[in-house]
Amino acid sequence: MPRLGHGLLAALVIATALGAYGQLLTPGRVLYSQHSDLMAQHLATKTILHESIRSGHGIPEWRDDQFAGNTAAGNPQAMGLYPFHSLFLVLDPVHAVGLTFFLNVLASAASFFLLGCALGLGREARWFMAAAGLVWFKLMAAIYAGWLSNTMVIALLPAFFAAVVHMSRSPSIGAAVALAISAALCATGGHFQYFYYAVLFAAGFFVWNLIRPLRSGDRAGLASMVRFLAVALVLGLGLSAYVLLPLALDAPLLSRTTPSYEFFLADHAFTPRSLLSFLTPAALRNAVGARGVEFWEDVGYFGVVPLLLAAFAIIRGRRNPQVVAFALALAMTILLTVDSPLLRFCFDYVPGYALFRSPNRMLFLTSVFGIGLAGIGLQALLEIVESHGLQKTVSAIAIALIIIVGGEGVYRARNLLTTAPIDEVWPAPSANEFPAPGNARERVLIAGRSTMNYGRLAALGLPSVNGYDPYNYTHIWRYLDLMTRGHVSDVGVRVWGDTRGIVRWDLADALGVGWIVTPEPIGDLPPWLELVSEIPDAPNFVFYKGMERARRYVYRNTNARPRAFWARRAISADPEHPAHHLAEQADLRSTAIVEGWGFSAVNFQGADDVVTVVESRTGVLALETISAQKSFLVMSEIWHPGWRLTVDGAPAELFRTDIALMGAWIDPGHHRMELRFHQPLRQAGIGLSLISAAAIFCNFLWRFRRHRWTECSHDRRYLPNT
């Protein structure tokens, strides 16, 4: 078969990338859509990261721009150390977004190329897979949705399966290292759901391939496979430890640990109509914009040409074990999107399955297996053409198919992915919104999701009570429920921190809510609230609607407590008297409900007690206190086992207080205190990851030196005697 040069085929793919995604690189503009998680969440997360780096505080371990505070190191979507998000460390987030997404799609093309190599395909078929993987619709739709923390994982899934195929064919230390690296890059990419599904299929694929040595009695082959899989598992877990260990500590605190089947379905189960989306994304596209309908979740389309080639591969290679494995995997990905007893069984009994939502996200794997089969189908087609003596036609077919697939991708990307001026969709912070801030660390409560984008507060440098993030804590929801509803309801799994108003002002004061933002003026204004600004035409991003302009009112709460204050009474909570029940009858402006203390109640005089905030920034609170007796100090920071308190340089015990805050017993006299957050297990995780990376590097170095030594020894045999 005449071989097309790699250079020509690579040039076609790169030209396709620039044609399809070049608009993302336009200076002064940023990727934008009315459904963008980028605007609602990810730009705020990256703003916290970038500002912390720029101010000299390094990669943040704690953030309080939303949900009154949560861990950054324990939130996988923060991705502060993720290698493919390094641009956010040095560039302003809105300027780093486009290039990061562009690198994502190039990584996707490279991943599919590697999958073609692992499948043993020829050069033309591999580059066809690269072109198809560059513009596959599911990845494009994820970029449209602003899934900054998802797209690199999605792009690297083919590389992971390439490593799986390579390991199943040729178990070796090199294959184990490749599998470990690809798995670690997927596991630390910010969203576990796609990789979790991929691991399930990889496990099935390995079982499929282990049956053969079991049947043939090849114990040596079986032992080799198991041994190198164990090496890959250890190295992969080690490389991922810097994310997995902090997250493991946070897992019991997360609201996601108590999901329901209805939350899991999220109205995104596969329907008969969804089958049409494999032929055209327009089958569901007419519903875009309708609330609750999200085509980027539900469309199965991965290209008409790849679909036809995949069908050809299945028909022609129905006796090929590799084709059968990919075809069964593709069919299973579709079955697992249907609301059925099979899906319910997985939800109830497969470990970890219930932690996620939207079963239609399995369709991302459908596209991976479909394009893999398309590559096999193209290889078979080219072999048939060559067998008829049409060698010149082979090159023409390969180029034509790459151009067709790439051309369609350019057309769809140009219509789907739009950019907007940065100043219009991510405007600079306005000093008119929060004038005379007083204590800049006072928190903001936004009444109604459409009033102000939660993510914008990060750019303003103001901590928020509200938020939007899949990773949040159950105890802050209990506090917010009591504050905004007057009672604690079943928390369940929540993503949006929407509130309508405040019922318990004592909880708002104790939490340090100094600002309330509303879409309408507050009637019967309480004496502790004062209107400080009215913005008649405020720009705001509203999820499902896009950029809007509306009137906005900002109120100042003059009763807001500082970040630390003395309690006048302390009550002990216990299993029979939980803190959230006691808080329903207590005034948290003066009463502290202390968990793990062991006494019923203590009253304090405290008329002359003083607490001064010396420094208050994200993850750090420095105080000076003066008290006449041993008293209880409430610190309005969200409780987490990573907080550490020192009093006059000596460690002091912290108590979980008032459901979601913290406090400590302070001896009489004058003291200097510091509350500082350090993510537990973070350093241990980084250490394990570095050790694993060093082991892999040493292996590469050893293999390289061994290869060079073998070459030198081989050449020396042909040197003339001297």
N, C-alpha and C positions, 0 to 999 in steps of 0.2 A: 504494500500500500504506500503510495507517495506520502511522505510525511510533511505536514505543514509545520513551519518553524514556530517554536514557542513565542518568538518575538512578535510575529504577525497576530497570533491568537491573543496574546497578552495585550497587544495594542487595541484590538477590538473590544476587549473587556474593559480596559481603562477608559477608552472613548465612551463606552456605554455608561460607565460610572459617572463621568463628567457630564454627560448629557442628561442623565436621570437625576443626579443629586448635586450638580454644580451650583444650583441656586442656594444650597445650604451654606455655601462659602462666601456669599455676597457680603461685603463689609457693610456694617451699619444696620443689618437686618437679622432677624432671628426666626427660627422655625415657629410657626403659629397655626393653631386650629382651635375651634371652639370646644373641642373635647380634650384639650392638652393637659396631661398631668405635669408637663414641663412648667406651665404657668401656675398650676394649682399647688405643686409640691416641690418638684426637683430643683428649680432655680433657687428657691429659698434654702434648700438643703446645701446646695453648692455655694450659696452666698455665705452661709455660716462657715463652711470650710475655708473658702478663700479669704474671708475677713480675719479668721483666726490665724491663718498663715501670714497674712500681710501685717498683722499687729504684733507678730513675733511670739505668739503663744502656741505655735505648732498645730498639728492636727487635733481638733477638739475631741475630747472624750465625753463631754456633756453639752447639751444644747437646750435652751429654754425659749426658743422663738415660737414654740407651739406646745400645747398640752401642759403649759406651765413648767415644763422641763422633762426631758427624757435623755437617755444615753445616746451618744452619737456612735461610740465604738461598738455598742451592742446592737445597733440598728444596721442591718446589712445594706439598706438602701443608701446610707450615708457614703459608703465606698471611698473613704478617705485615703486608703492605701492601695486601692485597686489600680494596677499598672495602666490599664487602658483609660483611666480617668485622670491621668497625671496632668493634663492640660489645665484642669480646674485649680491646680495648686499655684499656677503662675499667671493665668489669665482670668479676667473678669468672667463670671459664668456665662453671661449672654454672648460673649465673644468666643467662648470655648465650645459652646453647644454644637454649632454647625460642623466644625471640624471633627468633633468627637463622633457625631452620627456618621459622617463621611468615612471615618476610620472603621466604624462598625460594619458598614456595607462592604468595604474592602476585605475586612476579616471574614465576612460571610462568604464572599467569593473564594477566598483562599481555603476556607474550611471545606467547601464543596469540592474544590480541586483535590484536597487531601483525601476526601472520601472516595473520589474517583480513583486515586492512586491505590488506596487500600483495597478497592474492589477489583483491582487488576485491569482497569480499562485503558484503552489507548489514549494517545495525546488529544485527539479531536474530541473524544467523549468527555475527557476530564475538563477541557476548556469549555465545552458546552455546559457541563454542570456548574462550572464557575460562573458563566454568564447567567444561567438560570438562577443560581443562588445569589447573584448580585441584585437581581430585581424581583425576587419572589415576593408575591403580593403580601403574604402574612408579615414579613419583616417590614415592608413598606408601610403597612397599616399600623404596625407597632410604633414606627417613627412618627406617623401622623398623630397617633394618640399621645405622643410626648413621653414614651416609656424609656426615659433615660437609663434607668436602672435595670431594664429588662432586655434591651436590644442586643447588648454584647453577649449575654447568655444565649439568646436565641441564635445569634450569628455563629456562635462556637459549638452549637449542638452537632452539626455535621462533623466537625473535627473530633469531637468526643466519640461519635460512632465510628469514625475512621480508625481511632485508636482501639476501639472495641474489636472491629473486624481484624485489624492487624494482630492484636493479641490472640484472637481465636485461631488465626492461621499460623502464626510464628511466635509462640511464647518465648520471650527472651527478656533480659534486663532492659534492653533498649525499648521494647514494646511496653514494658511495665512503666518505664519513665515517661514515655509518651502518653500513656493512659492516665498516669498520675497528674501530669501537667495540665492536660485538657480537662480532666475532672475538677482540678483545683480552680482553674480559671472560670469554669461554669459555676462551681459551688460558691465562689466569693463574688459573683457578678451582680449581686444585689437583689435577686428574686429567685427563690429556690424551686418554685413550682415546676418550671420547665425541666430543670435538671433532675428534680425528683422523679418526674415521669420518665425521663431518659434513663435514669438508673434502673427503674423497674424493667424497662425493655432490654437494657443491657444485661441484666441478670437473666432474663428469659433467653436472650441470645447466647449467653455463655452456657446455660443449661442445655440449650439446643445443640451446641457444639461439643459438649462434654459427653453426650450420649454415644457418639461414635467411638471414642476410645474405651468407653465402658462396654460397648457391645463387642468390640474387637479384642478386648482383653489387654489393651495397650496401657498397662499400669504406669510405665515410664512417662508416656505422653500425658496421662491424666495427672500424675504427680507434678510434672513440669508446669502444666497449666495452673494448677492450684497454687504452686509455690510462687510463680510470678504474679498471679493475681493478688496474693497476700502482700507481695512487695509493693505493687501498685496501690493497694488499699492503704498501707502504712504511709507511703510517701504522699499520697493524695490528701489523707487526713492531716498529715504534718504540714503540708503547704497551705492548707485551708484553716489551720488552727487559729490564726490571728483574727479570723471572723467567727469561727464555730465555737471557740471556748467562751468568749464574752456573750455570744448569743445563747449558749446553753445556760449560762447563769441567769440571763434575763427571761428565759422561756417561762418559768412559773409565774412571772409577773404579767405576761402579755394577755390581753383580752382574747387573742386568737385561740387560746387553749380551750375555750368552751364554745365551739361552733355548733350550729344546727344544720340539718340537711338542707333546709330551705336557704340558709345563708350560703351554703356550698353551691347550690344550683344557681343562685343569683339570676334567675330568669335567662340563663345562657346554656340550656340543654339543647342538643341537636334535634331538629324537627325535619319532617319530610321536605319542607321547602328549602332547608339548608343544603340538601343534595344538589339543588340547582346551582348553588354557589360554587361548585367544583367546575362548572362550565363558564360561569361569568360572575364576577363580584357584584354586578348590577342586580342580581337576584335578590339581594338584601339591601343594596345601596339606596333604594328608594325610601328606606326607613331611617336613613341617617338623619340625626337631629331630633328624632322622636325620643322622648325621655325613656330611658331603660333599654333602648335598642342601640347596640354598639357593634358596628359591622367588623371592627378590627378583632373582636372576640369570635364572631360567629361565622365569618366567611371561610370556606375551605379551599378557595382558588389558589393554585400554584402554577397556572399557565396551561393553555390548551395544548400547545406542542408538547411540553413535558408530560401532560396527562395522557396524550395519545401514545407517546413513546413508552410510558410506564405500562400502559395496557398491552402494547406489543411485547414488552419484555415478559410480562406475566404469561401471555399466551404461548410465546415461543420457548420460554425457559421454565415451564411448569414442572420440569423434572430436575431442574437445577436447585440444589439445596439452598444456595445463597439467594436466588430469586424467590424461592418459596418462603424463606425466613423474612425477607423484606416485605413480601406481599401479605403474609400473615400479620406482621407488625402494623402495616398500613391499615388493614381491615380492623385490627383490634383498636387502633387509635380512634377510628370512627365509632365503633361499638361503645367505647368508654365515654363518649360524649352524649349518649342517649340516656334519658331518665328511665332506668330499667332496674330490675332486680340485681343485675350484674353490677351496675354502678352503685346501688345502695349497699351491696355486699362489700365492695371496695371501701366505701365510706365508713362502714361499721367495723370492718375487720382487718383491713390492710393498714399496718402501722404508718402513721403520718399522713394518710390520704385525706383525712378530715381537716387538716390544718389549712387547706387552700380553698379557693372558690373558683367558680366558673369552669365547669368541665370542658367547655368548648376550647379552652386553651390547649387541650390535647391536640388540636388541629395543627399547631405549630410542628409537632412531630410528624403528623400526616404529610406535611409538605416536605420534610426532610426525607422520609422514606420514599415519597413519590418522586422527588427529583433524583434520588439514588437509583430508583428503578428506571427512570428516564435515561440516565446515563448508560445503564446496562442495555436498554432497548436501542439506543443510538449505536452502541458498539455492535450489537447483533445486526442492525440494519446496514451499517457500513461494511461489515464482513460479507453480507449477502451481495451487496453491490460489487465489492472487490472480487468475489468469487466468479462473477460474470464477466470479468475482464474490463471493468469500467473504472480503472484506477483513478483517472483524472476526474471522474464524476464524484469520487469519494470526497476530495478536497472541496469541491463546489457545494456538495450537500452540507458538509460541516460548517463552512462559512455562512451559507444561506440560513441554516437553522440558528446559528449564533446571532446573526443580524436580525432575524425575525423575532427571536425571544428578546434580544436587547432592545429592538425598536419598540416592541410592545411595552417593555418596562419603562423606557424613556417617556412614552406617551402617558402611561398611567402615573408615573412619578410626577411628571410636570403638572398633571391635573389634580393630583391628590395632595402633594406636599407644597405648601405655600409658605412664604415668609412675609414678615411685616416689619416696618421700621421699629427699631428697639425703643425709641422714645415714645411710641404710641402704645405699645403693648406691655412694656416694662419701664414706665416712666421713672425718672429720678425722684427720690424722696422729697416731699414737700414739707417745709417747716411750718406752713400754715395749717396743716392738719392737726398737729399736736403742739400748739404754742405753749410757752411757759411751762415746760415739762416738770419742773421741780425735781423730784426723784426720777431720773431717767430709767430706773429699774422697775418702776411700777408696771404692773401687767395690764394688758388690754383685753377686754371682752368685747367681741363683735356679735351683735344681735342679728342673726340671720346670715346665711351663707352668701346671699347676693348683695350684702351691704358693703363688704370689703374683702378682697382676696386675702385669705389667711397668710399666704406666702409673702405678701408684700411687707408684712411687719418685719421680716428678716432684714430687708433693705433699709428699713427705718431704724433698726437697732433696738426695737421694742419687743419684749417678751410677750407672748400671747397665751391666753387661756384656751383659745380654740386651736384647731389644727386639722390637718388631713394627712394621715399616714397609716398604712396597714399595720404598723408596729406601734402599739400604744399600751398603756398599763391599766389594768383593771381598777387599781385603787384610785387613780385620778378620776376615772369615770364615776366611782361612788361619790367622790367629793363633789364633782360637777353636778351630778344628779341631785344631791341634797341642796346644793346652792341654787340651782335653776328650777328645780321641780318641787322642792320641799320634802322629798322622800327619796329613798334609794330603791331603784327598781332592779330587776334582773339585768345585769350588765350585758351579758352575751358578747358577741363580736361586733365591734363598731370600727368605722373608718373615718367618718366625718364628725368633727366636734361642733355640731350645730347647736346653738342655744337661741332662745327667744327673749330671755330677760332674766332678772335675778329675783328670787323669792326670799332667800336667806342672805340678808346683807351682812350679817356677822361673818359668814363664811367668805363672802367676797372681800371683806375688810381684812380678815386673817390671811387670805391668799395674796393680799397686796394688789387687788384690782383697782388701779388708779384711774383707768380710762374705760369708758363705755361708748361704743360706736353704734349708732342706730340709723335706720333708714328714714325714720319719722321722729318728730319731736316727742319727748316724753311728757305725757299729760300728768297733772298733779305732781310737779317736780318735787322730790323730797329735798329737805333743806341741806343735806350733805352732798347733793349733786349741783354742779354749776355748768351751764353751757359755755364752752370755751371756743368753739368754732362751728360754723355752718358753711359747708362747701356746696354750692348750688349745682356744680357740674363736675363731680369727681369721677375720674376714669376708674374703671374696675373690670377685672376679668371675672366672668360668671360662667362656671362650668355648664356645658351644654348650650350656652348662649353666645359666649365670646365677649369681646370688649363692649362695655356699655358705659354710659354716663348717667349719673343720677345724683340726687341730693343726699348729703351725708351730714349727720350731726355727731359731734364729739363732746362728751361730757367728762368732767373731772370729778372723781370721788374724793372728797376732802377727808373722809374717814379712813382711807386706806392705811393699813398698818405697814410699817417698814419691814425690811427683810428679816428682822429679829425684834422680838418684843417679850416683855416679862408677862407671865401668866399670874393671875391673882388667885387662881384655884387650880389644882391638879386632881384629876380623877383617873383611876386605874381601870383599864379595859381588860377583859378576860374572855375566854370562849363563851361563857354564859352571858356576858354583857359586852357584845362586840362594839367596837368604836363607832361604827356608823349608826348603831341604835342609840348609844349614849349621846351622840352628836345631835340627834333629833330633838333632845330636850335641853341641850346646853348652849350657852352663848359663847361662841369660840373667839370672841374678841377678848374675853377675860379668862375663859376656862380652857385648860389643856387636858385632852383625853389621851392618856399615856398608855401605850401597850408594852407589856413585859415588865411592869414596875412592881406590882404586888401589894399595894396599899389601897385602901378605899378612897380617901380624899384628904387633901391638905390645903389649907388656906394660907395666904401670904399677906403680910402687911404691905411692904414694898412701896411706901409713899415716896421715898427718896431714891429708889433704885433707878439706875441709868444704864442704857445700852446705846452705844454709838457705832454706826456702820462706818468702818474705816475704808473698806474696799468691797465693792460688789460688782462682779462680772461673772460671765458664764463659767460655772464650775468652781468658783472661788468666792468665799464670803469671809471677810476679816472684821472682827468686832473688838470693842473695848467695853467692859462691863464694870459697874460698881453696884454692889448690893450689900445691905446690912445683915441679911440672913441667907441661909442656903435657900435658893429659889429655883424655879423652873423657867428656863428660857426657851421660847418657841422660835424656831427658825423656819421661815416660809420658803423652804426649798422642798422639792418633791422627793419623798423618801425613796432611797435605793441603797442596797447594801454596799455600794461603792463609795459612799460618802465617808470621810474620815474627819474627826474633830480633834484638835489639839487645844489645850488650855495652858497658857504659859509654856508652850513647847512640849507638854506631856500629853500622851493620848488620853482621851476622855470618851466615855460611853455615850452613844447616841441612842435615842428611843424614837420609834415610830410614833407620831403624834397627830391627833386630829385627822385620822383616816389616812391622809396622804402626805402629811408634812413631817417635820422632825423637831426634836427638842433634846435638852440636856439639863441635868442638875448642875448648878453652879454654886460653888462655895462662896461665902461672904468675902467681901474685899474687892480689890481692883485686879482685873484680869485682862489679859490679851488672848483672844481666841481666833482660831482659823478653821474654817470649814472648807474642805477641798475634796473634789471628786477625782477618784482614780478608778477606772474600770477594772474590777477584779478579773484576774486571769488574762488581762490584755497583754501584759509583758510576757507572761508564760506562753501565750499563743504566738506572739511575735517571735519569741525565742525558738519555739518548735518549728515555725515556718522557716526561719533562717537556717536552722540545722538541716531541715529537709532540703532546702535550696542548695546549701553547701554540699550535701551528700550527692545531689544530682549533678552539680557542677564538677565535683571530683570524679564522678563516673564518666562524664563527658571528657574531662581532661585525660583520664586514664585510657579511655577508648581511642581518643585522638592520638596520644603518644604511642599506644600499641599499634595503631594502624600505620603511623609514620615509621615506627621501628621495623614493622613487617615489610613495608615498601623498601626501606633502606637495605634490609637484609637480602631482599629479593634482587635488588639492583646490584648488590655487591658481588653476586655470583657471576655476573657477566662482565666484571671489570677485568682488564688484562693484568697479568702478573707484572709487577714492577721490581 
